[in-house]
Amino acid sequence: MTRGLTWIKSSYSDSEGGACLEMARTPRTPRTIHIRDSKTPTTPHLRLTPTAWTRFLSSAADPR
């Protein structure tokens, strides 16, 4: 369920609405990280555990 989630964009996203990802966290346990495409916010989205989200961010930041 995504009702009541507060979706945020990266501060690196511009205001022109290009290809952006938005994320939201469930406020209670078990915590889940939700990721969606800002262009199509009503379509299905990804749900990750906090551990998977941290690994994704680490991988995305790795310059290799």
mmCIF file of the N, C-alpha and C atoms, coordinates in Angstrom:
data_MODEL
# 
_entry.id   MODEL 
# 
loop_
_atom_site.group_PDB 
_atom_site.id 
_atom_site.type_symbol 
_atom_site.label_atom_id 
_atom_site.label_alt_id 
_atom_site.label_comp_id 
_atom_site.label_asym_id 
_atom_site.label_entity_id 
_atom_site.label_seq_id 
_atom_site.pdbx_PDB_ins_code 
_atom_site.Cartn_x 
_atom_site.Cartn_y 
_atom_site.Cartn_z 
_atom_site.occupancy 
_atom_site.B_iso_or_equiv 
_atom_site.pdbx_formal_charge 
_atom_site.auth_seq_id 
_atom_site.auth_comp_id 
_atom_site.auth_asym_id 
_atom_site.auth_atom_id 
_atom_site.pdbx_PDB_model_num 
ATOM 1   N N  . MET A 1 1  ? 0.843  -1.173 0.000   1.00 0.00 ? 1  MET A N  1 
ATOM 2   C CA . MET A 1 1  ? 0.000  0.000  0.000   1.00 0.00 ? 1  MET A CA 1 
ATOM 3   C C  . MET A 1 1  ? 0.890  1.239  0.000   1.00 0.00 ? 1  MET A C  1 
ATOM 4   N N  . THR A 1 2  ? 0.588  2.205  -0.860  1.00 0.00 ? 2  THR A N  1 
ATOM 5   C CA . THR A 1 2  ? 1.407  3.405  -0.947  1.00 0.00 ? 2  THR A CA 1 
ATOM 6   C C  . THR A 1 2  ? 0.672  4.644  -0.441  1.00 0.00 ? 2  THR A C  1 
ATOM 7   N N  . ARG A 1 3  ? -0.537 4.486  -0.020  1.00 0.00 ? 3  ARG A N  1 
ATOM 8   C CA . ARG A 1 3  ? -1.280 5.627  0.512   1.00 0.00 ? 3  ARG A CA 1 
ATOM 9   C C  . ARG A 1 3  ? -0.596 6.108  1.791   1.00 0.00 ? 3  ARG A C  1 
ATOM 10  N N  . GLY A 1 4  ? -0.438 7.410  1.919   1.00 0.00 ? 4  GLY A N  1 
ATOM 11  C CA . GLY A 1 4  ? 0.162  7.960  3.120   1.00 0.00 ? 4  GLY A CA 1 
ATOM 12  C C  . GLY A 1 4  ? 1.679  8.055  3.080   1.00 0.00 ? 4  GLY A C  1 
ATOM 13  N N  . LEU A 1 5  ? 2.301  7.599  2.000   1.00 0.00 ? 5  LEU A N  1 
ATOM 14  C CA . LEU A 1 5  ? 3.752  7.719  1.888   1.00 0.00 ? 5  LEU A CA 1 
ATOM 15  C C  . LEU A 1 5  ? 4.125  9.125  1.454   1.00 0.00 ? 5  LEU A C  1 
ATOM 16  N N  . THR A 1 6  ? 5.258  9.588  1.937   1.00 0.00 ? 6  THR A N  1 
ATOM 17  C CA . THR A 1 6  ? 5.785  10.883 1.524   1.00 0.00 ? 6  THR A CA 1 
ATOM 18  C C  . THR A 1 6  ? 6.914  10.621 0.541   1.00 0.00 ? 6  THR A C  1 
ATOM 19  N N  . TRP A 1 7  ? 6.687  10.923 -0.725  1.00 0.00 ? 7  TRP A N  1 
ATOM 20  C CA . TRP A 1 7  ? 7.661  10.679 -1.778  1.00 0.00 ? 7  TRP A CA 1 
ATOM 21  C C  . TRP A 1 7  ? 8.610  11.864 -1.890  1.00 0.00 ? 7  TRP A C  1 
ATOM 22  N N  . ILE A 1 8  ? 9.907  11.571 -2.056  1.00 0.00 ? 8  ILE A N  1 
ATOM 23  C CA . ILE A 1 8  ? 10.904 12.624 -2.213  1.00 0.00 ? 8  ILE A CA 1 
ATOM 24  C C  . ILE A 1 8  ? 11.785 12.322 -3.420  1.00 0.00 ? 8  ILE A C  1 
ATOM 25  N N  . LYS A 1 9  ? 12.325 13.386 -4.012  1.00 0.00 ? 9  LYS A N  1 
ATOM 26  C CA . LYS A 1 9  ? 13.274 13.266 -5.112  1.00 0.00 ? 9  LYS A CA 1 
ATOM 27  C C  . LYS A 1 9  ? 14.643 13.678 -4.607  1.00 0.00 ? 9  LYS A C  1 
ATOM 28  N N  . SER A 1 10 ? 15.650 13.244 -5.294  1.00 0.00 ? 10 SER A N  1 
ATOM 29  C CA . SER A 1 10 ? 17.011 13.651 -4.978  1.00 0.00 ? 10 SER A CA 1 
ATOM 30  C C  . SER A 1 10 ? 17.149 15.156 -5.161  1.00 0.00 ? 10 SER A C  1 
ATOM 31  N N  . SER A 1 11 ? 17.999 15.758 -4.360  1.00 0.00 ? 11 SER A N  1 
ATOM 32  C CA . SER A 1 11 ? 18.276 17.188 -4.526  1.00 0.00 ? 11 SER A CA 1 
ATOM 33  C C  . SER A 1 11 ? 18.992 17.449 -5.838  1.00 0.00 ? 11 SER A C  1 
ATOM 34  N N  . TYR A 1 12 ? 19.515 16.406 -6.478  1.00 0.00 ? 12 TYR A N  1 
ATOM 35  C CA . TYR A 1 12 ? 20.181 16.539 -7.770  1.00 0.00 ? 12 TYR A CA 1 
ATOM 36  C C  . TYR A 1 12 ? 19.183 16.584 -8.930  1.00 0.00 ? 12 TYR A C  1 
ATOM 37  N N  . SER A 1 13 ? 17.916 16.258 -8.678  1.00 0.00 ? 13 SER A N  1 
ATOM 38  C CA . SER A 1 13 ? 16.897 16.293 -9.721  1.00 0.00 ? 13 SER A CA 1 
ATOM 39  C C  . SER A 1 13 ? 16.534 17.734 -10.022 1.00 0.00 ? 13 SER A C  1 
ATOM 40  N N  . ASP A 1 14 ? 16.353 18.039 -11.295 1.00 0.00 ? 14 ASP A N  1 
ATOM 41  C CA . ASP A 1 14 ? 15.960 19.403 -11.630 1.00 0.00 ? 14 ASP A CA 1 
ATOM 42  C C  . ASP A 1 14 ? 14.440 19.535 -11.594 1.00 0.00 ? 14 ASP A C  1 
ATOM 43  N N  . SER A 1 15 ? 13.955 20.730 -11.734 1.00 0.00 ? 15 SER A N  1 
ATOM 44  C CA . SER A 1 15 ? 12.518 20.974 -11.641 1.00 0.00 ? 15 SER A CA 1 
ATOM 45  C C  . SER A 1 15 ? 11.801 20.795 -12.970 1.00 0.00 ? 15 SER A C  1 
ATOM 46  N N  . GLU A 1 16 ? 12.509 20.355 -14.001 1.00 0.00 ? 16 GLU A N  1 
ATOM 47  C CA . GLU A 1 16 ? 11.892 20.210 -15.301 1.00 0.00 ? 16 GLU A CA 1 
ATOM 48  C C  . GLU A 1 16 ? 11.189 18.862 -15.473 1.00 0.00 ? 16 GLU A C  1 
ATOM 49  N N  . GLY A 1 17 ? 11.248 18.003 -14.486 1.00 0.00 ? 17 GLY A N  1 
ATOM 50  C CA . GLY A 1 17 ? 10.500 16.760 -14.511 1.00 0.00 ? 17 GLY A CA 1 
ATOM 51  C C  . GLY A 1 17 ? 11.060 15.679 -15.406 1.00 0.00 ? 17 GLY A C  1 
ATOM 52  N N  . GLY A 1 18 ? 12.347 15.681 -15.637 1.00 0.00 ? 18 GLY A N  1 
ATOM 53  C CA . GLY A 1 18 ? 12.967 14.666 -16.476 1.00 0.00 ? 18 GLY A CA 1 
ATOM 54  C C  . GLY A 1 18 ? 12.886 13.288 -15.861 1.00 0.00 ? 18 GLY A C  1 
ATOM 55  N N  . ALA A 1 19 ? 13.834 12.448 -16.178 1.00 0.00 ? 19 ALA A N  1 
ATOM 56  C CA . ALA A 1 19 ? 13.856 11.070 -15.680 1.00 0.00 ? 19 ALA A CA 1 
ATOM 57  C C  . ALA A 1 19 ? 14.350 11.057 -14.235 1.00 0.00 ? 19 ALA A C  1 
ATOM 58  N N  . CYS A 1 20 ? 13.438 11.033 -13.308 1.00 0.00 ? 20 CYS A N  1 
ATOM 59  C CA . CYS A 1 20 ? 13.789 11.065 -11.880 1.00 0.00 ? 20 CYS A CA 1 
ATOM 60  C C  . CYS A 1 20 ? 13.202 9.857  -11.159 1.00 0.00 ? 20 CYS A C  1 
ATOM 61  N N  . LEU A 1 21 ? 13.914 9.425  -10.160 1.00 0.00 ? 21 LEU A N  1 
ATOM 62  C CA . LEU A 1 21 ? 13.384 8.426  -9.252  1.00 0.00 ? 21 LEU A CA 1 
ATOM 63  C C  . LEU A 1 21 ? 12.916 9.141  -7.996  1.00 0.00 ? 21 LEU A C  1 
ATOM 64  N N  . GLU A 1 22 ? 11.859 8.625  -7.418  1.00 0.00 ? 22 GLU A N  1 
ATOM 65  C CA . GLU A 1 22 ? 11.386 9.119  -6.136  1.00 0.00 ? 22 GLU A CA 1 
ATOM 66  C C  . GLU A 1 22 ? 11.437 7.962  -5.158  1.00 0.00 ? 22 GLU A C  1 
ATOM 67  N N  . MET A 1 23 ? 11.656 8.271  -3.893  1.00 0.00 ? 23 MET A N  1 
ATOM 68  C CA . MET A 1 23 ? 11.668 7.232  -2.875  1.00 0.00 ? 23 MET A CA 1 
ATOM 69  C C  . MET A 1 23 ? 10.820 7.660  -1.695  1.00 0.00 ? 23 MET A C  1 
ATOM 70  N N  . ALA A 1 24 ? 10.337 6.646  -0.988  1.00 0.00 ? 24 ALA A N  1 
ATOM 71  C CA . ALA A 1 24 ? 9.558  6.867  0.230   1.00 0.00 ? 24 ALA A CA 1 
ATOM 72  C C  . ALA A 1 24 ? 9.847  5.715  1.178   1.00 0.00 ? 24 ALA A C  1 
ATOM 73  N N  . ARG A 1 25 ? 9.713  5.990  2.473   1.00 0.00 ? 25 ARG A N  1 
ATOM 74  C CA . ARG A 1 25 ? 9.901  4.948  3.489   1.00 0.00 ? 25 ARG A CA 1 
ATOM 75  C C  . ARG A 1 25 ? 8.605  4.745  4.240   1.00 0.00 ? 25 ARG A C  1 
ATOM 76  N N  . THR A 1 26 ? 8.317  3.497  4.549   1.00 0.00 ? 26 THR A N  1 
ATOM 77  C CA . THR A 1 26 ? 7.162  3.251  5.403   1.00 0.00 ? 26 THR A CA 1 
ATOM 78  C C  . THR A 1 26 ? 7.535  3.744  6.794   1.00 0.00 ? 26 THR A C  1 
ATOM 79  N N  . PRO A 1 27 ? 6.596  4.340  7.502   1.00 0.00 ? 27 PRO A N  1 
ATOM 80  C CA . PRO A 1 27 ? 6.911  4.936  8.797   1.00 0.00 ? 27 PRO A CA 1 
ATOM 81  C C  . PRO A 1 27 ? 7.015  3.943  9.952   1.00 0.00 ? 27 PRO A C  1 
ATOM 82  N N  . ARG A 1 28 ? 6.650  2.713  9.737   1.00 0.00 ? 28 ARG A N  1 
ATOM 83  C CA . ARG A 1 28 ? 6.655  1.757  10.860  1.00 0.00 ? 28 ARG A CA 1 
ATOM 84  C C  . ARG A 1 28 ? 7.379  0.474  10.466  1.00 0.00 ? 28 ARG A C  1 
ATOM 85  N N  . THR A 1 29 ? 7.638  -0.341 11.425  1.00 0.00 ? 29 THR A N  1 
ATOM 86  C CA . THR A 1 29 ? 8.317  -1.609 11.219  1.00 0.00 ? 29 THR A CA 1 
ATOM 87  C C  . THR A 1 29 ? 7.312  -2.618 10.678  1.00 0.00 ? 29 THR A C  1 
ATOM 88  N N  . PRO A 1 30 ? 7.647  -3.480 9.741   1.00 0.00 ? 30 PRO A N  1 
ATOM 89  C CA . PRO A 1 30 ? 8.953  -3.539 9.097   1.00 0.00 ? 30 PRO A CA 1 
ATOM 90  C C  . PRO A 1 30 ? 9.106  -2.402 8.092   1.00 0.00 ? 30 PRO A C  1 
ATOM 91  N N  . ARG A 1 31 ? 10.225 -1.755 8.149   1.00 0.00 ? 31 ARG A N  1 
ATOM 92  C CA . ARG A 1 31 ? 10.479 -0.633 7.238   1.00 0.00 ? 31 ARG A CA 1 
ATOM 93  C C  . ARG A 1 31 ? 10.702 -1.157 5.822   1.00 0.00 ? 31 ARG A C  1 
ATOM 94  N N  . THR A 1 32 ? 10.166 -0.426 4.873   1.00 0.00 ? 32 THR A N  1 
ATOM 95  C CA . THR A 1 32 ? 10.317 -0.762 3.466   1.00 0.00 ? 32 THR A CA 1 
ATOM 96  C C  . THR A 1 32 ? 10.645 0.523  2.719   1.00 0.00 ? 32 THR A C  1 
ATOM 97  N N  . ILE A 1 33 ? 11.567 0.428  1.763   1.00 0.00 ? 33 ILE A N  1 
ATOM 98  C CA . ILE A 1 33 ? 11.907 1.549  0.907   1.00 0.00 ? 33 ILE A CA 1 
ATOM 99  C C  . ILE A 1 33 ? 11.158 1.347  -0.413  1.00 0.00 ? 33 ILE A C  1 
ATOM 100 N N  . HIS A 1 34 ? 10.403 2.339  -0.812  1.00 0.00 ? 34 HIS A N  1 
ATOM 101 C CA . HIS A 1 34 ? 9.644  2.296  -2.061  1.00 0.00 ? 34 HIS A CA 1 
ATOM 102 C C  . HIS A 1 34 ? 10.345 3.190  -3.069  1.00 0.00 ? 34 HIS A C  1 
ATOM 103 N N  . ILE A 1 35 ? 10.462 2.734  -4.318  1.00 0.00 ? 35 ILE A N  1 
ATOM 104 C CA . ILE A 1 35 ? 11.113 3.499  -5.380  1.00 0.00 ? 35 ILE A CA 1 
ATOM 105 C C  . ILE A 1 35 ? 10.175 3.502  -6.583  1.00 0.00 ? 35 ILE A C  1 
ATOM 106 N N  . ARG A 1 36 ? 9.966  4.697  -7.162  1.00 0.00 ? 36 ARG A N  1 
ATOM 107 C CA . ARG A 1 36 ? 9.090  4.797  -8.332  1.00 0.00 ? 36 ARG A CA 1 
ATOM 108 C C  . ARG A 1 36 ? 9.654  5.799  -9.337  1.00 0.00 ? 36 ARG A C  1 
ATOM 109 N N  . ASP A 1 37 ? 9.142  5.725  -10.548 1.00 0.00 ? 37 ASP A N  1 
ATOM 110 C CA . ASP A 1 37 ? 9.487  6.659  -11.610 1.00 0.00 ? 37 ASP A CA 1 
ATOM 111 C C  . ASP A 1 37 ? 8.592  7.883  -11.465 1.00 0.00 ? 37 ASP A C  1 
ATOM 112 N N  . SER A 1 38 ? 9.194  9.058  -11.380 1.00 0.00 ? 38 SER A N  1 
ATOM 113 C CA . SER A 1 38 ? 8.401  10.273 -11.168 1.00 0.00 ? 38 SER A CA 1 
ATOM 114 C C  . SER A 1 38 ? 7.469  10.590 -12.334 1.00 0.00 ? 38 SER A C  1 
ATOM 115 N N  . LYS A 1 39 ? 7.789  10.085 -13.528 1.00 0.00 ? 39 LYS A N  1 
ATOM 116 C CA . LYS A 1 39 ? 6.940  10.342 -14.690 1.00 0.00 ? 39 LYS A CA 1 
ATOM 117 C C  . LYS A 1 39 ? 5.662  9.508  -14.667 1.00 0.00 ? 39 LYS A C  1 
ATOM 118 N N  . THR A 1 40 ? 5.700  8.376  -13.991 1.00 0.00 ? 40 THR A N  1 
ATOM 119 C CA . THR A 1 40 ? 4.541  7.482  -13.946 1.00 0.00 ? 40 THR A CA 1 
ATOM 120 C C  . THR A 1 40 ? 4.291  7.029  -12.504 1.00 0.00 ? 40 THR A C  1 
ATOM 121 N N  . PRO A 1 41 ? 3.878  7.942  -11.647 1.00 0.00 ? 41 PRO A N  1 
ATOM 122 C CA . PRO A 1 41 ? 3.766  7.628  -10.217 1.00 0.00 ? 41 PRO A CA 1 
ATOM 123 C C  . PRO A 1 41 ? 2.663  6.639  -9.838  1.00 0.00 ? 41 PRO A C  1 
ATOM 124 N N  . THR A 1 42 ? 1.720  6.377  -10.745 1.00 0.00 ? 42 THR A N  1 
ATOM 125 C CA . THR A 1 42 ? 0.632  5.454  -10.400 1.00 0.00 ? 42 THR A CA 1 
ATOM 126 C C  . THR A 1 42 ? 0.892  4.027  -10.859 1.00 0.00 ? 42 THR A C  1 
ATOM 127 N N  . THR A 1 43 ? 2.000  3.793  -11.563 1.00 0.00 ? 43 THR A N  1 
ATOM 128 C CA . THR A 1 43 ? 2.326  2.440  -12.004 1.00 0.00 ? 43 THR A CA 1 
ATOM 129 C C  . THR A 1 43 ? 3.029  1.688  -10.870 1.00 0.00 ? 43 THR A C  1 
ATOM 130 N N  . PRO A 1 44 ? 3.162  0.374  -10.975 1.00 0.00 ? 44 PRO A N  1 
ATOM 131 C CA . PRO A 1 44 ? 3.849  -0.386 -9.933  1.00 0.00 ? 44 PRO A CA 1 
ATOM 132 C C  . PRO A 1 44 ? 5.264  0.145  -9.676  1.00 0.00 ? 44 PRO A C  1 
ATOM 133 N N  . HIS A 1 45 ? 5.737  -0.075 -8.467  1.00 0.00 ? 45 HIS A N  1 
ATOM 134 C CA . HIS A 1 45 ? 7.059  0.402  -8.087  1.00 0.00 ? 45 HIS A CA 1 
ATOM 135 C C  . HIS A 1 45 ? 7.806  -0.683 -7.320  1.00 0.00 ? 45 HIS A C  1 
ATOM 136 N N  . LEU A 1 46 ? 9.078  -0.430 -7.082  1.00 0.00 ? 46 LEU A N  1 
ATOM 137 C CA . LEU A 1 46 ? 9.915  -1.383 -6.351  1.00 0.00 ? 46 LEU A CA 1 
ATOM 138 C C  . LEU A 1 46 ? 9.765  -1.188 -4.854  1.00 0.00 ? 46 LEU A C  1 
ATOM 139 N N  . ARG A 1 47 ? 9.883  -2.279 -4.125  1.00 0.00 ? 47 ARG A N  1 
ATOM 140 C CA . ARG A 1 47 ? 9.915  -2.232 -2.668  1.00 0.00 ? 47 ARG A CA 1 
ATOM 141 C C  . ARG A 1 47 ? 11.155 -2.978 -2.219  1.00 0.00 ? 47 ARG A C  1 
ATOM 142 N N  . LEU A 1 48 ? 11.983 -2.321 -1.423  1.00 0.00 ? 48 LEU A N  1 
ATOM 143 C CA . LEU A 1 48 ? 13.241 -2.907 -0.967  1.00 0.00 ? 48 LEU A CA 1 
ATOM 144 C C  . LEU A 1 48 ? 13.342 -2.869 0.550   1.00 0.00 ? 48 LEU A C  1 
ATOM 145 N N  . THR A 1 49 ? 14.125 -3.786 1.080   1.00 0.00 ? 49 THR A N  1 
ATOM 146 C CA . THR A 1 49 ? 14.459 -3.720 2.495   1.00 0.00 ? 49 THR A CA 1 
ATOM 147 C C  . THR A 1 49 ? 15.487 -2.601 2.674   1.00 0.00 ? 49 THR A C  1 
ATOM 148 N N  . PRO A 1 50 ? 15.619 -2.057 3.869   1.00 0.00 ? 50 PRO A N  1 
ATOM 149 C CA . PRO A 1 50 ? 16.656 -1.046 4.090   1.00 0.00 ? 50 PRO A CA 1 
ATOM 150 C C  . PRO A 1 50 ? 18.058 -1.548 3.743   1.00 0.00 ? 50 PRO A C  1 
ATOM 151 N N  . THR A 1 51 ? 18.336 -2.815 3.985   1.00 0.00 ? 51 THR A N  1 
ATOM 152 C CA . THR A 1 51 ? 19.647 -3.387 3.651   1.00 0.00 ? 51 THR A CA 1 
ATOM 153 C C  . THR A 1 51 ? 19.874 -3.382 2.151   1.00 0.00 ? 51 THR A C  1 
ATOM 154 N N  . ALA A 1 52 ? 18.869 -3.796 1.375   1.00 0.00 ? 52 ALA A N  1 
ATOM 155 C CA . ALA A 1 52 ? 18.996 -3.802 -0.086  1.00 0.00 ? 52 ALA A CA 1 
ATOM 156 C C  . ALA A 1 52 ? 19.154 -2.377 -0.615  1.00 0.00 ? 52 ALA A C  1 
ATOM 157 N N  . TRP A 1 53 ? 18.432 -1.412 -0.037  1.00 0.00 ? 53 TRP A N  1 
ATOM 158 C CA . TRP A 1 53 ? 18.536 -0.021 -0.450  1.00 0.00 ? 53 TRP A CA 1 
ATOM 159 C C  . TRP A 1 53 ? 19.952 0.517  -0.202  1.00 0.00 ? 53 TRP A C  1 
ATOM 160 N N  . THR A 1 54 ? 20.512 0.206  0.960   1.00 0.00 ? 54 THR A N  1 
ATOM 161 C CA . THR A 1 54 ? 21.873 0.632  1.284   1.00 0.00 ? 54 THR A CA 1 
ATOM 162 C C  . THR A 1 54 ? 22.874 0.031  0.306   1.00 0.00 ? 54 THR A C  1 
ATOM 163 N N  . ARG A 1 55 ? 22.718 -1.237 -0.016  1.00 0.00 ? 55 ARG A N  1 
ATOM 164 C CA . ARG A 1 55 ? 23.611 -1.885 -0.991  1.00 0.00 ? 55 ARG A CA 1 
ATOM 165 C C  . ARG A 1 55 ? 23.470 -1.243 -2.372  1.00 0.00 ? 55 ARG A C  1 
ATOM 166 N N  . PHE A 1 56 ? 22.245 -0.927 -2.770  1.00 0.00 ? 56 PHE A N  1 
ATOM 167 C CA . PHE A 1 56 ? 22.018 -0.267 -4.049  1.00 0.00 ? 56 PHE A CA 1 
ATOM 168 C C  . PHE A 1 56 ? 22.725 1.090  -4.090  1.00 0.00 ? 56 PHE A C  1 
ATOM 169 N N  . LEU A 1 57 ? 22.565 1.882  -3.043  1.00 0.00 ? 57 LEU A N  1 
ATOM 170 C CA . LEU A 1 57 ? 23.203 3.197  -3.003  1.00 0.00 ? 57 LEU A CA 1 
ATOM 171 C C  . LEU A 1 57 ? 24.730 3.076  -3.040  1.00 0.00 ? 57 LEU A C  1 
ATOM 172 N N  . SER A 1 58 ? 25.267 2.105  -2.312  1.00 0.00 ? 58 SER A N  1 
ATOM 173 C CA . SER A 1 58 ? 26.726 1.892  -2.303  1.00 0.00 ? 58 SER A CA 1 
ATOM 174 C C  . SER A 1 58 ? 27.208 1.499  -3.691  1.00 0.00 ? 58 SER A C  1 
ATOM 175 N N  . SER A 1 59 ? 26.473 0.646  -4.344  1.00 0.00 ? 59 SER A N  1 
ATOM 176 C CA . SER A 1 59 ? 26.834 0.206  -5.690  1.00 0.00 ? 59 SER A CA 1 
ATOM 177 C C  . SER A 1 59 ? 26.747 1.357  -6.679  1.00 0.00 ? 59 SER A C  1 
ATOM 178 N N  . ALA A 1 60 ? 25.715 2.183  -6.574  1.00 0.00 ? 60 ALA A N  1 
ATOM 179 C CA . ALA A 1 60 ? 25.543 3.310  -7.488  1.00 0.00 ? 60 ALA A CA 1 
ATOM 180 C C  . ALA A 1 60 ? 26.641 4.358  -7.297  1.00 0.00 ? 60 ALA A C  1 
ATOM 181 N N  . ALA A 1 61 ? 27.163 4.474  -6.086  1.00 0.00 ? 61 ALA A N  1 
ATOM 182 C CA . ALA A 1 61 ? 28.204 5.460  -5.802  1.00 0.00 ? 61 ALA A CA 1 
ATOM 183 C C  . ALA A 1 61 ? 29.606 4.960  -6.099  1.00 0.00 ? 61 ALA A C  1 
ATOM 184 N N  . ASP A 1 62 ? 29.755 3.657  -6.336  1.00 0.00 ? 62 ASP A N  1 
ATOM 185 C CA . ASP A 1 62 ? 31.064 3.071  -6.594  1.00 0.00 ? 62 ASP A CA 1 
ATOM 186 C C  . ASP A 1 62 ? 31.567 3.502  -7.977  1.00 0.00 ? 62 ASP A C  1 
ATOM 187 N N  . PRO A 1 63 ? 32.726 4.158  -8.058  1.00 0.00 ? 63 PRO A N  1 
ATOM 188 C CA . PRO A 1 63 ? 33.218 4.670  -9.347  1.00 0.00 ? 63 PRO A CA 1 
ATOM 189 C C  . PRO A 1 63 ? 33.740 3.604  -10.309 1.00 0.00 ? 63 PRO A C  1 
ATOM 190 N N  . ARG A 1 64 ? 33.771 2.355  -9.893  1.00 0.00 ? 64 ARG A N  1 
ATOM 191 C CA . ARG A 1 64 ? 34.299 1.320  -10.783 1.00 0.00 ? 64 ARG A CA 1 
ATOM 192 C C  . ARG A 1 64 ? 33.501 1.183  -11.975 1.00 0.00 ? 64 ARG A C  1 
# 
